[in-house]
Amino acid sequence: MTHDRHSYAEPALVRTTHLELDLELDFSEKVLAGSATHTLAWTGAGDRLVLDTRDLSVLAVEGATADGWAPLEYSLGVPDPELGSALQIRTARHERVRVSYRTAPTATGLQWLEPSMTAGGVMPFMFSQSQAIHARSWVPVQDTPGVRFSYAAHVTAPPELMVLMSADNGTTSRRTGSYDVVMPEPIPSYLLAIAAGDLVFEPIGDRTGVWAEPEMARRAATEFADTEEMMRVTEALFGPYRWGRYDLLVLPPSFPYGGMENPRMTFATPTVVIGDKSLVSVVAHELAHSWSGNLVTQDSWDDIWLNEGFTSYVENRIVEAVYGTEFALMETAIKQHSTVVKLDPLTPAELAVELPGLNHRSEYHGTTAMGPLKGSWFLSWLEERFSREVFDPFLRGYFDRFAFRSINSGDFVAHLEEHLLSQHPDVVTGAELAAWLDEPGIPAFARRAVSERFQVVDRARDTWLASGDLPAGAAEWTTQEWLRFLDAAPDVLGATQLQQLDRAFGLTGTANGEIARRWYQIVAASSYEVAYADLASFLTRVGRMKLVLPVYRALAGTDRAFAAEVFAKARPGYHPITTAAVQKILGQ
């Protein structure tokens, strides 16, 4: 019986406590080759070590002896499309086991970019994305968040490229072709990360900086200039930052996410670098993971709200402290609006699947934003009921108590009962808690965020729809106000309305990815072919799933042939995760 239904590993019997990687990057073959050496802690009866793999070629398995290394018997199980293959190793309860292996060019956790797909256009680029269960495609490992280990790595690469990992990389960009890094704190496998490319370092503060291609580094450092301040306010709220440095690596546009919270080295999309800091809540979110997710971790993907829900809550507190209450309210209202609107047409059965109680299983891949939003909404509700003076110390104590541990929802609920509810009885009822923890949907008593600026935007949009009078002052709106305007607009608009908006505000071709996604979604749903060339350019240029998938969904409902044509051109630049998601939308 496994600890995690998304992993073949058996941590009740044996756990990896330290991992040593010795890897060589081969850009011509698009593979990693080398070895992974596991230091093991045996706790149960038995002598079998089971590791997760996906499409790995296992070349040898050895156990450490007093005289060196001895070969071990092993077998690879029948591959499952999602889970991969179990690597079963027969041991003599060895303290160290080494697996020599080679990745496949199609590894789902790696993307190999040709020089033409980078900002510089001269050198290739490679990066990993291990969450949720893609680490097994580039390292044979116990691929479950319930197992934490420290690691060290030696990586060789073409000498013109810089190699970075989710570890202590230092700040020098001197390139040698041979790199050694150390991650002394224990992390789960989904936080293993590696990248290689034409990368330089640009400092932000004493503990913060940006790694990026030379063409992007200075712009990104300017955009993320508030990162050190974000760290200070989070420490004041929820305790010390325990990972040494916090640096950001800005990846090419094919990166499938807004950010990935790899410890010490957040991987970030370039789509948030637009020059006005309006999208830096992505940085606040990934930094927040240094407490919620990286420090205190869900022990399986069934409890993803413990990572993402807590992080969304902490993110909002960071945004409020650095950028003000109204900015934080607008960010929260945008997220709540998209969730509540999606929930409105669902049946009770669908609701139970899409947004179950927080104590129920979630989808491990985390493609829905609703579970994390419910988690953050729940924490905001607790804060409102108990007051920040009471709730903030409670949450800080939670991070202290479970630091560098993996827990489940039951552990949190027990901590909640012991350290908050029992000490402040009669503040919340059992029925109210059950509505959050056990029942589907958002409780009816949950208050939605209300932004005064959004109320102005809503009135302006309603007036425009009724009379055709363009919103006064819209040219000066912030990104968030435009997102609200487009989010709450009808899914389909007339050609005259679209032309009017576009001529007045230049939405087609905007460099703001969040505005572009919403605009092109309406363009596609409305079959506004005037903007199709720019829509296609956007989908080809950007690989972030949050931005491209909604546009593909809208196109699939109006012009599937055009959607397939665009995808065929864009696909070479997409990450395997993005490719699979678009194929699902288009029925390919």
C-alpha positions in Angstrom: 0.0 0.0 0.0 1.5 3.3 -1.0 1.5 6.6 0.9 0.2 8.6 -2.0 -2.1 7.4 -4.7 -0.1 9.4 -7.2 3.2 7.6 -6.4 4.5 4.0 -6.4 6.8 4.8 -3.5 6.5 3.1 -0.1 7.7 5.7 2.4 6.3 3.7 5.3 9.0 1.2 4.6 11.9 3.4 3.4 12.5 7.1 2.7 15.1 9.0 0.8 16.8 11.5 3.2 19.5 12.8 0.9 19.9 12.7 -2.9 23.1 13.1 -4.9 22.8 13.9 -8.6 25.6 13.6 -11.1 24.2 14.8 -14.5 25.4 15.7 -18.0 23.3 17.9 -20.2 23.2 16.8 -23.9 21.6 19.5 -26.0 22.1 17.6 -29.2 20.2 14.6 -28.0 17.9 16.6 -25.6 18.6 14.3 -22.7 20.1 14.3 -19.2 22.3 11.3 -18.4 24.0 10.4 -15.1 23.1 9.0 -11.7 20.9 9.6 -8.7 22.3 8.3 -5.4 19.7 7.9 -2.6 20.7 7.9 1.1 17.9 5.9 2.7 16.3 5.6 6.1 14.6 2.2 6.6 11.8 2.1 9.1 9.5 -0.8 8.1 10.0 -4.5 7.5 11.2 -5.5 4.1 14.1 -4.9 1.7 12.4 -3.4 -1.4 13.0 0.2 -2.6 10.4 1.5 -5.0 11.1 4.7 -7.0 8.9 6.5 -9.5 10.0 6.9 -13.1 8.5 8.0 -16.4 10.2 7.1 -19.7 13.6 6.8 -18.1 16.2 4.3 -19.4 17.6 2.6 -16.4 21.2 1.6 -17.1 22.3 0.2 -13.8 21.3 0.0 -10.1 23.9 -0.5 -7.4 24.1 -0.6 -3.6 26.9 0.8 -1.5 29.0 -1.8 0.3 32.2 -1.7 2.4 34.1 -2.5 -0.8 32.4 -0.1 -3.2 29.3 -0.6 -5.3 27.6 -3.9 -6.0 24.9 -4.5 -8.6 21.3 -4.9 -7.4 18.4 -6.7 -8.9 15.7 -4.4 -10.3 12.7 -4.3 -12.6 10.6 -1.6 -14.3 6.8 -2.1 -14.0 4.3 -1.7 -16.9 4.0 2.0 -17.6 0.8 3.9 -16.6 0.0 6.9 -18.9 0.0 9.3 -16.0 2.0 7.6 -13.2 4.8 6.1 -15.3 6.6 3.0 -14.2 7.6 1.7 -10.8 11.3 1.0 -10.5 11.4 -1.9 -8.0 14.9 -2.5 -6.5 15.7 -5.6 -4.3 18.2 -4.5 -1.7 19.8 -5.7 1.5 18.5 -2.6 3.2 21.4 -0.7 1.8 22.0 2.7 3.3 22.8 4.1 -0.2 21.5 3.1 -3.6 22.7 4.5 -6.9 20.6 4.5 -10.1 22.4 5.2 -13.4 19.9 6.4 -16.1 19.1 8.5 -19.1 16.1 10.7 -19.8 14.0 10.6 -22.9 13.9 13.6 -25.3 10.1 13.7 -24.6 10.5 13.9 -20.8 7.4 15.7 -19.6 9.3 17.6 -16.9 11.9 19.1 -19.3 11.8 21.5 -22.2 14.7 21.9 -24.6 14.6 25.2 -26.5 16.3 25.9 -29.8 18.2 29.3 -29.8 15.4 30.8 -31.9 13.0 30.3 -29.0 15.1 32.5 -26.6 15.5 36.2 -26.2 19.1 36.2 -27.5 18.5 33.8 -30.3 22.1 32.5 -30.2 22.3 29.8 -27.4 19.9 27.0 -26.5 18.0 26.8 -23.3 16.7 24.0 -21.1 14.5 24.1 -18.0 12.5 21.7 -15.8 9.0 21.8 -14.4 8.6 19.0 -11.8 5.2 19.9 -10.3 3.0 18.0 -9.9 4.5 14.5 -10.7 7.0 15.3 -13.5 10.2 15.0 -11.4 10.0 11.3 -12.1 10.6 12.0 -15.8 14.1 13.3 -15.2 15.1 11.8 -11.8 14.2 8.3 -10.4 12.8 9.4 -7.1 10.1 8.9 -4.5 7.9 11.4 -6.3 5.5 12.3 -3.6 5.3 15.5 -1.5 5.2 13.3 1.6 8.9 12.6 1.3 11.5 15.3 1.9 15.2 15.2 1.3 18.2 17.5 1.0 20.3 17.2 -2.2 23.6 18.0 -3.8 24.3 18.0 -7.6 27.2 18.0 -9.9 26.2 19.1 -13.5 28.3 19.3 -16.6 27.0 21.3 -19.6 28.4 23.2 -22.7 30.8 25.8 -21.2 29.0 28.7 -22.8 25.9 28.0 -20.7 25.1 28.8 -17.1 23.4 26.0 -15.0 21.2 26.8 -12.1 19.1 24.6 -9.7 16.7 25.0 -6.8 19.6 25.2 -4.5 22.4 27.4 -3.2 23.8 28.7 -6.6 25.6 31.8 -5.4 25.4 35.0 -7.4 28.4 34.7 -9.8 27.6 34.0 -13.4 31.1 32.7 -14.2 30.7 29.8 -16.7 32.9 26.8 -16.4 30.8 24.0 -17.9 31.0 22.2 -14.5 28.7 23.2 -11.6 28.2 22.1 -8.0 25.2 23.1 -6.0 23.8 22.2 -2.6 20.3 22.3 -1.1 20.8 21.8 2.6 17.1 22.0 3.6 14.8 19.0 3.0 12.4 19.5 0.1 9.9 17.3 -1.7 10.6 16.0 -5.2 8.3 18.4 -7.0 10.7 21.2 -5.9 13.6 19.7 -7.8 14.5 22.1 -10.6 17.2 22.7 -13.1 17.8 25.3 -15.9 20.6 26.0 -18.3 21.0 28.9 -20.8 22.6 32.2 -21.5 21.9 33.6 -18.0 23.3 36.5 -16.1 22.6 37.8 -12.6 21.2 41.2 -11.6 21.0 42.0 -7.9 17.8 43.5 -6.3 18.7 43.5 -2.6 20.9 41.8 0.0 19.1 38.5 -0.3 17.4 38.9 -3.7 18.2 39.1 -7.3 17.2 38.1 -10.9 18.7 35.6 -13.2 17.7 36.0 -16.9 19.0 36.3 -20.4 21.0 39.5 -20.8 18.2 41.1 -22.9 15.8 40.6 -20.0 17.8 40.9 -16.8 17.8 44.6 -16.1 14.1 45.0 -17.1 13.1 42.1 -14.8 15.2 43.5 -11.9 13.4 46.8 -12.2 10.0 45.1 -12.4 10.7 43.0 -9.3 12.4 45.7 -7.3 10.0 45.3 -4.4 10.9 41.7 -3.8 13.2 42.5 -0.8 10.4 44.6 0.8 8.0 41.7 0.2 10.3 39.4 2.1 10.5 41.8 5.0 6.8 42.2 5.4 6.2 38.5 5.2 8.8 37.8 7.9 7.1 40.4 10.1 3.8 38.7 9.7 4.6 35.0 9.6 8.2 34.4 10.8 11.7 34.2 9.4 12.6 33.3 5.8 14.5 30.0 6.2 16.0 29.4 2.8 19.0 31.8 2.6 18.5 33.7 -0.7 15.4 34.3 -2.7 16.3 34.7 -6.4 14.1 34.7 -9.5 14.9 33.0 -12.8 13.0 34.6 -15.7 12.4 31.9 -18.3 11.6 32.1 -22.0 7.9 32.6 -22.9 7.2 28.9 -23.3 7.2 28.4 -19.5 3.8 26.9 -18.8 3.0 28.7 -15.5 3.1 32.2 -14.1 5.7 31.0 -11.6 7.1 27.9 -9.9 8.1 28.2 -6.3 11.3 26.3 -6.5 13.1 27.1 -3.2 15.9 29.7 -3.4 15.2 30.0 -7.2 11.6 30.8 -8.3 11.1 30.2 -12.0 9.0 33.0 -13.5 7.3 33.8 -16.7 8.4 36.8 -18.7 4.8 37.7 -19.3 4.6 39.6 -16.0 7.5 41.9 -17.0 5.5 44.7 -18.6 7.0 47.8 -17.0 4.4 48.9 -14.5 4.6 46.3 -11.7 0.9 45.6 -12.1 1.4 41.8 -12.4 4.0 41.3 -9.7 1.4 39.6 -7.5 2.9 36.5 -9.2 6.2 37.2 -7.3 4.2 37.7 -4.1 2.6 34.3 -4.6 5.8 32.4 -5.3 7.5 34.1 -2.4 4.6 33.2 -0.1 5.3 29.5 -1.0 8.5 29.9 0.9 6.3 29.6 4.0 3.2 27.7 2.7 4.1 24.8 0.5 7.9 24.8 0.7 8.2 25.1 4.4 5.0 23.4 5.4 4.0 21.0 2.6 0.9 19.0 1.7 1.7 15.3 2.1 -0.1 14.3 -1.1 -1.8 16.1 -4.0 -5.2 15.3 -2.5 -4.5 18.2 0.0 -3.3 20.8 -2.6 -5.3 23.5 -0.8 -2.7 23.3 2.1 -0.1 24.6 -0.4 -2.1 26.8 -2.8 -4.9 28.0 -0.5 -2.5 29.1 2.2 -0.2 30.7 -0.4 -3.0 32.7 -2.0 -3.9 34.0 1.4 -0.3 35.0 2.3 0.1 36.5 -1.2 -2.8 38.8 -0.6 -1.4 39.9 2.7 1.9 40.7 1.0 0.2 42.6 -1.7 -1.8 44.6 0.8 1.3 45.5 2.9 3.4 46.6 -0.1 0.8 48.0 -2.6 -2.2 49.0 -0.4 -5.6 47.7 0.6 -7.4 48.6 -2.6 -4.9 46.8 -4.8 -5.3 43.7 -2.7 -9.1 44.0 -2.8 -9.0 44.2 -6.6 -6.8 41.2 -6.9 -9.1 39.2 -4.6 -12.2 40.3 -6.3 -10.8 39.2 -9.7 -10.2 35.7 -8.4 -13.5 35.4 -6.6 -15.5 36.7 -9.6 -14.0 34.1 -12.0 -14.8 31.3 -9.5 -18.3 32.3 -8.6 -19.3 32.8 -12.2 -18.0 29.4 -13.1 -19.9 27.8 -10.2 -23.3 29.4 -11.1 -24.4 26.9 -13.8 -23.1 23.8 -12.0 -25.4 21.1 -10.6 -24.8 19.9 -7.0 -23.1 16.8 -8.3 -20.8 18.9 -10.5 -20.2 21.3 -7.7 -19.0 18.4 -5.4 -16.4 17.5 -8.0 -15.3 21.0 -9.0 -15.2 22.5 -5.5 -15.5 19.9 -2.8 -15.0 20.5 0.9 -11.4 21.2 1.9 -11.2 17.8 3.6 -12.0 16.0 0.4 -9.7 14.9 -2.4 -8.5 17.5 -4.9 -7.2 16.8 -8.4 -3.5 16.3 -8.0 -2.5 18.2 -11.1 -4.1 21.4 -9.7 -5.4 22.6 -13.0 -8.4 24.2 -11.3 -8.0 27.4 -9.4 -11.2 26.9 -7.4 -9.8 24.6 -4.7 -7.0 27.0 -3.8 -9.3 29.9 -3.9 -11.7 28.2 -1.5 -8.8 27.6 0.9 -7.6 31.2 0.8 -11.2 32.4 1.2 -11.6 30.1 4.3 -8.5 31.6 5.9 -9.7 35.1 5.1 -13.0 34.2 6.8 -11.1 32.9 9.9 -9.1 36.1 10.0 -12.3 38.2 9.7 -14.0 36.3 12.5 -11.0 36.1 15.0 -9.3 39.4 14.0 -5.8 39.7 12.7 -4.5 40.3 16.3 -5.5 36.7 17.0 -5.2 35.0 13.6 -1.8 36.2 12.6 0.0 34.7 15.6 -1.9 31.5 15.1 -0.8 31.2 11.5 2.8 32.1 12.4 2.7 29.3 15.0 1.4 26.9 12.3 4.4 27.6 10.1 6.8 27.2 13.1 5.2 24.0 14.3 5.2 22.2 11.0 8.4 23.7 9.5 10.1 21.3 7.0 7.3 18.8 7.4 4.6 17.4 5.2 1.1 17.3 6.6 -2.5 16.6 5.6 -5.8 18.3 6.1 -6.4 16.4 9.3 -3.2 17.7 10.8 -4.2 21.2 10.1 -7.7 20.8 11.4 -6.3 19.3 14.7 -3.9 22.3 14.9 -6.8 24.7 14.3 -8.9 23.1 17.0 -6.0 23.0 19.6 -4.5 26.4 19.0 -7.4 28.6 17.8 -10.9 27.2 18.2 -10.5 25.8 21.8 -8.9 29.0 23.0 -11.6 31.3 21.5 -14.9 29.3 21.8 -18.2 30.5 20.3 -16.5 32.6 17.6 -17.4 30.2 14.9 -19.9 27.3 14.8 -19.4 23.7 13.9 -21.8 24.1 11.1 -19.8 27.0 9.6 -16.6 25.0 9.8 -18.3 22.0 8.2 -19.5 24.2 5.3 -15.9 25.0 4.5 -14.2 21.7 5.3 -16.9 19.1 4.3 -19.5 20.6 2.0 -19.1 21.6 -1.7 -19.1 25.1 -3.0 -18.5 28.5 -1.3 -20.6 28.9 1.8 -23.5 31.4 1.4 -22.2 33.3 4.4 -18.8 34.0 2.9 -18.4 37.7 2.1 -17.1 38.6 -1.3 -14.4 41.2 -1.7 -15.8 44.6 -2.8 -13.6 47.2 -4.5 -14.9 50.7 -4.9 -12.9 51.2 -8.1 -14.5 48.1 -9.5 -17.9 49.5 -8.8 -17.0 52.4 -11.0 -15.8 50.1 -13.7 -19.0 48.0 -13.5 -21.2 51.1 -13.9 -19.1 52.3 -16.9 -19.3 48.9 -18.6 -23.1 48.7 -18.1 -23.5 52.2 -19.5 -21.4 51.3 -22.5 -23.4 48.2 -23.2 -26.6 50.1 -23.0 -25.8 53.3 -24.8 -22.5 52.8 -26.7 -20.9 55.6 -24.7 -17.2 54.6 -24.1 -16.1 54.6 -20.4 -14.8 58.0 -19.4 -11.2 57.8 -18.1 -10.7 54.2 -19.2 -7.4 55.1 -20.9 -6.0 55.7 -17.4 -7.3 52.5 -15.9 -4.9 50.1 -14.2 -4.5 46.6 -15.4 -6.8 45.3 -12.7 -9.6 47.7 -13.7 -9.3 46.5 -17.3 -9.4 42.9 -16.2 -12.6 43.6 -14.3 -14.1 45.3 -17.3 -13.4 42.4 -19.6 -14.1 39.6 -17.1 -17.7 40.8 -16.4 -18.4 41.7 -20.1 -20.6 39.4 -22.1 -18.7 36.4 -23.6 -19.8 37.5 -27.1 -19.8 41.1 -28.3 -20.8 42.5 -31.7 -18.3 43.5 -34.3 -19.2 47.2 -33.9 -18.6 47.0 -30.1 -15.3 45.2 -30.5 -14.2 47.7 -33.1 -15.2 50.6 -30.9 -13.2 49.3 -27.9 -10.2 48.4 -30.0 -10.0 51.8 -31.8 -10.3 53.7 -28.5 -8.0 51.6 -26.3 -5.7 49.5 -28.6 -6.5 46.2 -27.0 -5.4 44.1 -30.0 -1.7 43.7 -29.8 -1.4 44.7 -26.2 1.8 43.7 -24.4 -0.1 42.9 -21.2 -0.7 39.2 -21.3 -3.5 39.2 -18.7 -5.5 41.8 -20.7 -4.6 40.0 -24.0 -5.9 36.7 -22.7 -9.3 38.2 -21.8 -9.5 40.3 -25.0 -8.6 37.4 -27.3 -11.0 35.1 -25.5 -13.9 37.5 -26.4 -12.4 38.0 -29.9 -12.5 34.2 -30.5 -15.9 33.7 -29.0 -17.3 36.6 -31.1 -15.6 35.4 -34.4 -14.0 38.8 -34.7 -11.6 37.8 -37.5 -10.1 41.3 -37.8 -8.0 40.5 -34.8 -7.2 36.9 -35.7 -3.7 37.6 -36.9 -2.7 39.2 -33.7 -4.6 36.5 -31.7 -2.5 33.9 -33.6 0.7 35.8 -32.9 -0.2 35.9 -29.2 -0.8 32.1 -29.0 2.4 31.4 -30.9 4.5 33.8 -28.8 3.3 32.8 -25.3 3.2 29.3 -23.8 1.8 30.2 -20.3 -1.3 28.0 -19.9 -3.3 30.5 -17.9 -3.1 32.8 -20.9 -3.4 30.5 -23.9 -5.8 27.8 -22.8 -8.9 30.0 -22.4 -8.3 31.4 -25.9 -8.1 27.9 -27.4 -11.3 26.9 -25.6 -13.1 29.9 -27.1 -11.7 29.2 -30.6 -12.6 25.5 -30.3 -16.3 26.6 -30.0 -16.3 28.9 -33.0 -13.5 27.9 -35.4 -11.8 24.7 -34.5 -10.0 24.5 -37.8 -8.3 27.8 -37.2 -7.5 26.8 -33.7 -5.8 23.7 -35.0 -3.9 25.7 -37.6 -2.6 28.1 -35.0 -1.7 25.2 -32.6 0.3 23.5 -35.4 2.5 26.6 -35.7 2.7 27.3 -32.0 3.3 23.7 -30.8 7.1 23.6 -31.4 7.5 26.4 -28.8 5.1 24.9 -26.2 6.2 23.0 -23.1 5.0 19.3 -23.2 2.5 20.2 -20.4 0.9 23.0 -22.4 0.9 20.8 -25.6 -1.0 18.1 -23.8 -3.6 20.6 -22.4 -4.2 22.2 -25.8 -4.6 18.7 -27.5 -7.2 17.9 -24.9 -9.1 21.0 -25.7 -9.0 20.4 -29.5 -9.8 16.7 -29.2 -6.5 15.7 -30.7 
